[in-house]
Amino acid sequence: MSAEEPPKKQLSSTGGFIAGALAACGAVTVTNPIEIVKTRMQLQGELASKGQAKKVYTGLFQALRVILKNEGVRGWQRGLGCAYVYQIGLNGCRLGFYEPIRQATAKLFLGDPSDSTLAINVFSGATSGIMGAIAGSPFFLVKTRMQSYSPVLQVGTQTHYTSLFHGLSTIYKSEGFSGLYRGCGSAVMRTGAGSSVQLPIYNWCKRTLDKYNVAQGTSQHLLSSAVSGFGVCIVMNPWDVIMTRMYNQRGNLYSGPFDCFFKTVKIEGPMALYKGFFAHLMRIGPHTIITLTLMESTRKLMMWVEGVPF
């Protein structure tokens, strides 16, 4: 009777966290200008009846031109430093902890960490995403307010922060520690919804392409990432609108995410929940593709650093 083989060494949670963070920061450098457009379009016409809201931004490419003309190249990268820190917190958790949570859940319910089900994949994606949303919430709060600010063409509530530290310290001084987590509930809903479908769709598409030998290597990763990004955008956009408005508000315009949801639908109509959808899709599509494609390389890098065979 042969001795059992020792379990294969796995990438540590810290290694997975770093790999996810590096991949996400690379992606956000490219997609931050589109994120600014999405944010401003979601705030445009906030709680204004149909036909009464003035449209400053009429589309993604028009908005990019307008921002460049009035605010310069720096206007395209407002809040980029906050975005980096946020991505480290969010995607470091979401992408780094997804696999450990999935394996632990599969071992608990199925007895085999290498096995899985759709329910386990969804649970693991949502849990890791919620962890990231909570970790990154204060940074997303400052990022949203910095990205919505324009010295020329103003939409939504305007708050001027000169840096991430200035934003955090200003909020803490005026609202206390709880103020740093204003809107966190809506972020949990938004990120939980997106994360619950992102990696499961990506993995399903990757397995399907592999099964039918449709694509291999880089093309397989790109196709799987594109399908995943589209699915995420459909599920997440309504919660993304709510989250943007909850974070950007000052005072008590909304008492909570559901109050924001019902006020938005009642005054602006149901389609207001899909404001900025095309910008969101054009941002999340490339962001997802770049993040998940880079993730293949950053995970291998961290496995090499930790001496894990791959």
C-alpha positions as CSV (number, residue, x, y, z in Angstrom):
1,M,0.0,0.0,0.0
2,S,1.6,3.2,-1.2
3,A,1.8,6.2,1.2
4,E,-0.5,9.0,0.5
5,E,0.9,11.9,-1.4
6,P,1.4,15.0,0.7
7,P,-1.1,17.8,-0.1
8,K,0.1,20.3,-2.8
9,K,1.3,23.6,-1.5
10,Q,-1.2,26.4,-2.2
11,L,-0.7,30.1,-2.6
12,S,-1.2,31.8,0.7
13,S,-4.1,34.2,1.4
14,T,-1.5,37.0,1.7
15,G,-0.1,36.1,-1.7
16,G,-3.6,35.9,-3.2
17,F,-4.4,39.3,-1.7
18,I,-1.3,40.9,-3.2
19,A,-1.9,39.3,-6.6
20,G,-5.5,40.6,-6.7
21,A,-4.5,44.1,-5.6
22,L,-1.7,44.4,-8.2
23,A,-4.0,43.2,-11.0
24,A,-6.8,45.6,-10.0
25,C,-4.4,48.6,-9.7
26,G,-3.1,48.0,-13.2
27,A,-6.7,47.9,-14.5
28,V,-7.9,51.0,-12.7
29,T,-5.1,53.1,-14.2
30,V,-6.6,52.6,-17.6
31,T,-10.3,52.8,-16.7
32,N,-10.4,55.7,-14.2
33,P,-11.4,58.3,-16.8
34,I,-14.5,56.2,-17.7
35,E,-15.3,55.8,-14.0
36,I,-15.4,59.6,-13.6
37,V,-17.9,59.8,-16.5
38,K,-20.0,57.0,-15.0
39,T,-20.1,58.8,-11.6
40,R,-21.1,62.1,-13.0
41,M,-23.8,60.6,-15.3
42,Q,-25.3,58.7,-12.4
43,L,-25.5,62.0,-10.4
44,Q,-26.8,64.0,-13.3
45,G,-30.5,65.0,-12.8
46,E,-30.5,63.6,-9.3
47,L,-34.1,63.6,-8.0
48,A,-35.2,65.8,-10.8
49,S,-38.5,65.0,-12.6
50,K,-38.4,63.8,-16.2
51,G,-37.7,66.6,-18.6
52,Q,-36.5,69.0,-15.9
53,A,-32.9,67.9,-15.6
54,K,-30.3,69.6,-17.6
55,K,-28.0,67.2,-19.3
56,V,-24.4,68.3,-19.1
57,Y,-23.1,64.9,-20.2
58,T,-24.9,63.3,-23.0
59,G,-22.7,60.2,-23.6
60,L,-19.4,58.6,-22.7
61,F,-17.3,60.1,-25.5
62,Q,-18.9,63.5,-25.3
63,A,-18.3,63.6,-21.6
64,L,-14.6,62.6,-22.0
65,R,-14.2,65.5,-24.5
66,V,-16.0,67.9,-22.2
67,I,-13.9,67.0,-19.1
68,L,-10.7,67.1,-21.1
69,K,-11.6,70.5,-22.5
70,N,-12.6,72.1,-19.2
71,E,-10.4,70.3,-16.7
72,G,-7.4,69.0,-18.7
73,V,-5.8,65.6,-18.5
74,R,-5.7,65.8,-14.7
75,G,-9.5,66.0,-14.8
76,W,-9.5,62.5,-16.4
77,Q,-7.6,61.1,-13.4
78,R,-9.4,62.7,-10.5
79,G,-9.3,60.5,-7.4
80,L,-6.8,58.1,-9.0
81,G,-4.8,57.8,-5.7
82,C,-8.0,57.0,-3.8
83,A,-8.9,54.5,-6.5
84,Y,-5.6,52.6,-6.0
85,V,-6.1,52.3,-2.3
86,Y,-9.7,51.3,-2.8
87,Q,-8.7,48.6,-5.3
88,I,-6.2,47.2,-2.9
89,G,-8.9,46.8,-0.3
90,L,-11.7,45.7,-2.5
91,N,-10.0,43.5,-5.1
92,G,-7.3,42.2,-2.8
93,C,-10.1,40.7,-0.7
94,R,-12.5,39.8,-3.5
95,L,-9.9,38.1,-5.8
96,G,-7.5,37.0,-3.1
97,F,-9.9,35.5,-0.7
98,Y,-12.4,34.0,-3.2
99,E,-10.5,30.7,-3.7
100,P,-9.7,30.1,0.0
101,I,-13.4,30.7,0.9
102,R,-14.5,28.5,-1.9
103,Q,-12.1,25.7,-0.9
104,A,-13.1,25.9,2.8
105,T,-16.8,25.9,1.9
106,A,-16.5,23.0,-0.5
107,K,-14.5,21.0,2.1
108,L,-17.2,21.7,4.7
109,F,-20.2,20.8,2.6
110,L,-18.8,18.4,0.0
111,G,-15.8,16.9,1.7
112,D,-13.4,17.8,-1.1
113,P,-11.9,21.3,-1.5
114,S,-11.3,20.7,-5.2
115,D,-15.0,20.1,-5.8
116,S,-17.6,22.9,-6.1
117,T,-21.2,23.8,-7.0
118,L,-22.8,27.0,-8.4
119,A,-24.1,27.8,-5.0
120,I,-20.7,27.6,-3.4
121,N,-19.2,29.7,-6.2
122,V,-21.9,32.4,-5.7
123,F,-21.5,32.4,-1.9
124,S,-17.7,32.6,-2.1
125,G,-17.8,35.5,-4.6
126,A,-20.4,37.4,-2.6
127,T,-18.6,36.9,0.7
128,S,-15.2,37.9,-0.6
129,G,-16.7,40.9,-2.3
130,I,-18.5,42.1,0.8
131,M,-15.3,41.8,2.8
132,G,-13.6,44.0,0.2
133,A,-16.5,46.5,0.1
134,I,-16.2,47.0,3.9
135,A,-12.4,47.3,3.8
136,G,-12.4,49.9,1.0
137,S,-15.6,51.9,1.9
138,P,-13.9,55.0,3.3
139,F,-11.6,55.3,0.3
140,F,-14.5,54.9,-2.2
141,L,-16.4,57.6,-0.3
142,V,-13.5,60.1,-0.9
143,K,-13.0,58.8,-4.4
144,T,-16.6,59.4,-5.4
145,R,-16.6,62.9,-4.0
146,M,-13.4,63.7,-5.7
147,Q,-14.5,62.3,-9.0
148,S,-17.9,64.1,-8.9
149,Y,-16.3,67.5,-8.3
150,S,-15.8,69.8,-11.2
151,P,-14.9,73.5,-11.0
152,V,-16.7,74.2,-14.2
153,L,-19.6,71.8,-15.0
154,Q,-21.3,70.7,-11.8
155,V,-23.6,67.8,-11.2
156,G,-24.8,66.5,-7.9
157,T,-23.4,67.6,-4.5
158,Q,-20.0,69.2,-4.9
159,T,-17.2,68.6,-2.3
160,H,-13.6,69.6,-3.0
161,Y,-10.9,67.5,-1.4
162,T,-7.3,68.0,-2.4
163,S,-6.1,64.5,-1.5
164,L,-7.2,61.2,0.0
165,F,-5.8,62.3,3.4
166,H,-7.6,65.6,3.2
167,G,-10.8,63.9,2.4
168,L,-10.6,61.3,5.2
169,S,-9.5,63.9,7.8
170,T,-12.2,66.4,6.8
171,I,-14.9,63.7,7.0
172,Y,-13.6,62.4,10.4
173,K,-13.5,65.9,11.9
174,S,-17.0,66.8,10.8
175,E,-18.8,63.5,11.0
176,G,-16.7,61.3,13.2
177,F,-15.6,57.7,12.6
178,S,-19.1,56.7,11.5
179,G,-19.0,59.3,8.8
180,L,-16.2,57.4,7.1
181,Y,-18.6,54.5,6.6
182,R,-21.5,56.6,5.2
183,G,-23.1,54.6,2.4
184,C,-21.3,51.4,3.3
185,G,-24.5,49.4,3.3
186,S,-25.2,50.3,-0.3
187,A,-21.6,49.3,-1.2
188,V,-22.1,45.9,0.4
189,M,-25.3,45.4,-1.7
190,R,-23.6,46.6,-4.9
191,T,-20.3,44.6,-4.4
192,G,-22.1,41.5,-3.2
193,A,-24.3,41.5,-6.2
194,G,-21.4,42.0,-8.6
195,S,-19.0,39.6,-6.9
196,S,-21.6,36.9,-6.7
197,V,-21.7,36.7,-10.5
198,Q,-18.2,37.9,-11.6
199,L,-16.0,34.9,-10.9
200,P,-18.7,32.2,-11.2
201,I,-19.5,33.5,-14.8
202,Y,-15.7,33.8,-15.6
203,N,-15.0,30.3,-14.4
204,W,-18.1,28.8,-16.1
205,C,-17.2,30.5,-19.4
206,K,-13.6,29.4,-19.1
207,R,-14.6,25.8,-18.4
208,T,-17.1,25.8,-21.3
209,L,-14.5,27.2,-23.8
210,D,-12.1,24.6,-22.6
211,K,-14.6,21.8,-22.8
212,Y,-15.5,22.6,-26.5
213,N,-11.9,23.6,-27.3
214,V,-13.1,27.0,-28.6
215,A,-10.2,29.0,-27.3
216,Q,-7.1,28.5,-25.3
217,G,-4.6,30.7,-23.4
218,T,-4.9,34.4,-23.6
219,S,-7.9,34.4,-25.9
220,Q,-9.8,32.1,-23.5
221,H,-9.1,34.5,-20.6
222,L,-10.2,37.6,-22.7
223,L,-13.4,36.0,-23.8
224,S,-14.3,34.7,-20.3
225,S,-13.5,38.1,-18.8
226,A,-15.7,39.9,-21.4
227,V,-18.7,37.7,-20.7
228,S,-18.2,38.1,-17.0
229,G,-18.0,41.9,-17.3
230,F,-21.2,42.1,-19.2
231,G,-23.0,39.9,-16.7
232,V,-21.7,41.9,-13.8
233,C,-22.8,45.2,-15.3
234,I,-26.4,44.1,-15.8
235,V,-26.7,42.9,-12.2
236,M,-24.7,45.7,-10.5
237,N,-25.7,48.9,-12.3
238,P,-28.9,49.7,-10.2
239,W,-26.9,49.2,-7.0
240,D,-24.0,51.2,-8.4
241,V,-26.3,54.2,-9.0
242,I,-27.6,53.9,-5.4
243,M,-24.1,53.6,-4.0
244,T,-22.8,56.6,-5.9
245,R,-25.6,58.8,-4.7
246,M,-25.3,57.6,-1.1
247,Y,-21.6,58.3,-1.0
248,N,-21.8,61.7,-2.7
249,Q,-24.7,63.1,-0.6
250,R,-24.0,65.5,2.2
251,G,-26.6,65.9,5.0
252,N,-29.5,63.5,5.0
253,L,-30.9,63.5,1.5
254,Y,-31.3,59.7,1.8
255,S,-31.8,57.9,5.0
256,G,-30.4,54.6,3.6
257,P,-30.0,52.7,0.3
258,F,-33.6,51.6,0.1
259,D,-34.8,55.2,0.7
260,C,-32.5,56.2,-2.1
261,F,-33.8,53.4,-4.3
262,F,-37.5,54.3,-3.9
263,K,-36.9,58.1,-4.2
264,T,-34.9,57.6,-7.4
265,V,-37.5,55.4,-9.0
266,K,-40.5,57.5,-7.8
267,I,-39.1,60.8,-9.1
268,E,-36.9,59.9,-12.0
269,G,-38.5,56.6,-13.1
270,P,-37.2,53.0,-13.1
271,M,-34.7,53.6,-15.9
272,A,-32.8,56.1,-13.7
273,L,-31.3,52.9,-12.1
274,Y,-29.5,52.3,-15.4
275,K,-28.1,55.8,-15.7
276,G,-24.5,55.6,-17.0
277,F,-25.0,52.0,-18.1
278,F,-22.9,52.3,-21.2
279,A,-20.1,54.1,-19.4
280,H,-20.4,51.5,-16.7
281,L,-20.2,48.7,-19.3
282,M,-17.3,50.4,-21.1
283,R,-15.5,50.8,-17.7
284,I,-16.3,47.4,-16.2
285,G,-15.7,45.4,-19.4
286,P,-12.0,46.6,-19.9
287,H,-11.5,46.7,-16.1
288,T,-12.7,43.1,-15.7
289,I,-10.7,41.9,-18.7
290,I,-7.5,43.6,-17.6
291,T,-7.9,42.6,-13.9
292,L,-8.6,38.9,-14.5
293,T,-6.1,38.6,-17.3
294,L,-3.4,40.3,-15.2
295,M,-4.5,38.1,-12.3
296,E,-3.2,35.0,-14.2
297,S,0.2,36.6,-14.3
298,T,0.2,38.2,-10.8
299,R,-0.8,34.9,-9.2
300,K,2.0,33.1,-11.0
301,L,4.4,35.9,-9.8
302,M,3.3,35.4,-6.2
303,M,3.5,31.6,-6.5
304,W,7.1,32.0,-7.7
305,V,7.8,34.3,-4.8
306,E,6.3,31.8,-2.3
307,G,7.9,28.8,-4.0
308,V,4.5,27.2,-5.0
309,P,4.7,25.0,-8.1
310,F,2.5,26.0,-11.0
